[in-house]
Amino acid sequence: MHIDVRAHRPRGLTPRRDAGLYAYERVLERAGLGPVAGVDEAGRGACAGPLVVAAVVLAPPRRGRLEGLADSKLLTAARRERLYAEITETAPAWCALVIPREEIDQIGLHRCNIAGMRRALAGLTMVPGYVLTDGFRVPGLVTPGLPMPKGDRVAACVAAASIVAKVTRDRIMTDLHERYPEYGFAVHKGYVTRAHTAALREHGPCPEHRRSFINVARAANGEIEETCVVTGSAEEEDAPVNGEADWDASEYEDTAGRADVA
């Protein structure tokens, strides 16, 4: 006996693949699960500077969409700044949480990431009815949610959160460049590039480098290799358009400082 599964799907509650970035928000709103919050982070793969986690609730699509909204890594810096201004001016609620380097070294990057997502959601001025996160499941939330691989390329609210997180962090790293110009933070934003590796080898780590990362620990001991940059990795697909390299944090983070549970 053949059963047509499509006939049993609730009409209007199944996102179409070609429906664009706002499809998930529309479906969840129709199901009575709004408002929908998106959560994403910036700086996970960096070996210097803070981790920034952002949560954003966008206005319903019928009230107007953000032109050019996309994953922050696919946008130029100028377009990210423009969209950041639009998001923070028009979003019913948003929150950007900065987790300092010291906290990352004390409790581990993954724990900081998960806890930061919880704290960013708690910082919203409204309680979301549903949460979409970029990649990570966030245990312990009272609100239902869904982890979405490449969520910043699939859901508008997650893309908006990625922009808020990245612009916030980029501004911090540009300020840090004024204090530590020898590392080039304004260019690579603390990610592991060849230029950053060369600066670490020459100057050693500064107070903003994450001591729980293997390459930083080696640099502190004068043991850094000629190059610590991973080439040909899958993460190269996510490299920002302005020349930064967002490499896999697990390549550098000390396994003793990592956790698979929140």
N, C-alpha and C positions, 0 to 999 in steps of 0.2 A: 504494500500500500504506500503510495507516494503522498507526502504532505508538503504542500507549498508553504514554506516557512514565511515567505513574504506576505502571505495573506493574513498572518497572525501578528504582524508587527503593528504597533499602535501608529496610526497615521499622524504624520507631523512630528513624531518623536524619534526619528532615526536620521542622524546627520548624513547628508549626501557628501560623497567625496569631492564633488565639484562645487560645493556650496560656499567655499571660502572660509576665511578666518573666523567669522562670526557664527558659524553653523552650530557649534556646541553650545554657545551662550543662548542662541535662539531656542534650541531644543530643550535645554534645561529650564529656561524661562517658561516655555509652554507647559512643561511638566510640573510647574509650581515650585521649582527648586531655586529660583532666583532670590537675591542677587548672586551672581557667580563671581568668585574671586580667583584670580590667577596669581601664582607664586613662582618666582624664579630667582636665581642668584647670579652674582658676578664675582669673579676672582677665585673660584675654586681651584683652577689650574695654576694660579700664580704662586711664586715662592716668596713674594714680598707684598706687604700691604694687607689691608683688611679684606674680609669677606663681606659682601653686601647682599642682603636678601630683601626683596621687595614683594609686596602684595598689592594688587590693584583690582578694584571693582570698576568696570567701565559702565558708562550710560548704555541703556538698551540700544541695539543697532538702529531701531526705527527712529531714534532721535538724532541720528547722524553718526557717520563712521569717521574714523581717523584716516585721512588719506595717506597712503604710503606705509601704513603700519605693517611691520614685518619683524622677524627675528633681529635683535639688535646687532648681531654679528654680520648681518647681510647689508647693513646700512652704513653710509658714510657718517663721520663724526658730526658734520653739520646737520644732516637729516635727523640723527639721533637727538641732537639738542633741540631741534624744532619740535619733534614729536614729544620729547620730554616736557616741553613747555605746554603743549596742548593737553597731554595726559594729566599733568598735575593741576591744570586749570579747569578741566572739564570732568574729570573722574569724580563720581560721588564719594569715593573713598580710596585712599592709597597710603602706603606706609613703606618707608625705606629704613631698614635696620642695618647698622654698621657694627660688625663684629671684629674687634681689634686683633692684631697679630698675637698679642699675649694670650688671649683666650683660645685661639686656635692651637697654640703650642701647649697650653695647659690641658685641654680636654679632647683635642683631636679635631681634624677637619670635618669628618662626616657627622660627628655629634653636633658640632657647631652649626653645620648646614641644616640638619633636621630641627634642632632647637630654634634656629633662626627663622625657619619657616613658620613654626608655631608662634613665635613672638611677633613676627611681622603680621600674621593674621590677627593676633590679639590686639595689635596696634591700630587696626582699622576702626573707623568711627561708626561702622555698621556691622551687623552680624551676617555673614554670607549664608546663603542657603545651600551652596555647593562650592567645592574647592577643586580647581584644576592645578596640578603641580607639574613642573617640568622634570620628568624622569623619576623622581623619588617618591615613594610612598611615605606619607607623614603619619606615623602611628600616634594615637592619643588624642586625635581631634574629635570634638563632639559633632562637628559638621561632616556630612558625607563628602567624599572626595574621590578623585581619580588621578593616578599618576599617568602622565602621557609622555612617551618617548618623543623627543623633538617637539615638545609641547609648544615651544615658542614659534614653531612654524605651522602649528595646527590650530591653535586657539588664540583669539585676539587678546583676551585678558592676560594670558601667559606672555605673549609677545610684548604687551605693554609693560608687564612686570620686568621683563628682561631689559627693556629700554631704561626704565627708572633705575634699576639696579646698576646697569653698566654706566650710565651717565653720572650717577652719584659717585661710583667708585673711580671713574676716570678723573673726575674733578679732584678727588682726594689724592690720587697718584700724581696729578699735575702739581698740586701744592707740595707734595713730598719731594718732587724734583727740585723745588727751590731750596730745600734743606739739604738734599743729597744729590747734587747735580752730576756727580761722577758716575752714577749708575744709569742715567737715562730713563728714569721712571716716566717722564712725560711722553716718551715714544712707545715703550713696550709695556707700560703699566704694571710692571712687576712680573710679567710672564717670562718663561725661560727661553730667551732668544740667544743667539750666538753672541750678540753684543753684550747682553746682560751677563752671560757666563764669563765673558772676557773681563768685565768689570769686577765680578765676584772674585775671579782669580787674581786680579791685580790689587784690589782694595780690601778684600775680605767682606764679610756681611756687615750691614749697618743695623741699627736698632729695629728697623722695620722689616728685616728679613725673618722668615719663619724658620726658627731653629729646629723644628720637628721635620723639616724637609731634608732629605738625604744630601742633595747637592749643596745646601746651605751649611749643613753640619760639616761636610767635607771641606768647604771653602774656609770655614772657621779654623779647621785643623791644617790648612794649607795643602789639602789632598785633592782639590778639585781637578777633574780630568780636563783634557784639552778642549773637549766639547761635551756638554751634557744634553744637547738638544736631540730630541727624537725626530728622525726624519722618516718619511714614508709611512707614518702611522695614520690610522683612521681619523685621528683628531685633527689632521691637517684640513679636512673638509670643513671644519668649524672655525678655521682661522679668520679673525676679523679682517675686513677689507683694508684697514689702515696699516697693515704690516706687522701687527702683533702676532704672536704665536700662542694659541691657547692649547697647551699640551695637556695630556692626561695627568692629573694630580697624582695618581697612584704610582707614576714613574718616579716621583721625587719624594713623596711623603713617607716618612719613616713608618714602617708597619706597626711599630709599637704605639704610634699616635693615632692609629686608625681604628674605627669600630664599624661593624656591620649592622649594629643595632643602635637605636636612639637611646 
